[in-house]
Amino acid sequence: MVLPVRDPGASAAFYQRLGFRPGRTAAGLATVSMNWFWLEFVVGEPIPSTAALTIRVDDLKPLVEEFLDAGLDAHLVGEPGPTGLGRTGIRLVDPDGYQLELFNR
């Protein structure tokens, strides 16, 4: 998935805090991956929407606490709660306004 962002390095660093592995970097480009899924950040004007990238995590509560401890609470949307299909999750917004949903069963 290719996402236009203001600062590819900052976006890659944010996603690495979520467990993504660093990938290739070049002028105006940075990539991260998780399992088989890659995100490529390129310099451009962000196009956020209400759609969210959904990521399953092993244990949601410690991850939320880590965000709070790191001062990233401004990225969290609300509190962990039911998100559908019997899941518990929380939404967060990355530095460019793209939404993610972290969930566990």
PyMOL commands that set and color helices and strands:
alter all, ss='L'
color gray80, all
select helices_A, chain A and resi 8-17+60-69+73-75
alter helices_A, ss='H'
color red, helices_A
select strands_A, chain A and resi 2-5+21-26+29-34+37-43+52-56+76-84+87-93+99-104
alter strands_A, ss='S'
color yellow, strands_A
deselect
rebuild
show_as cartoon
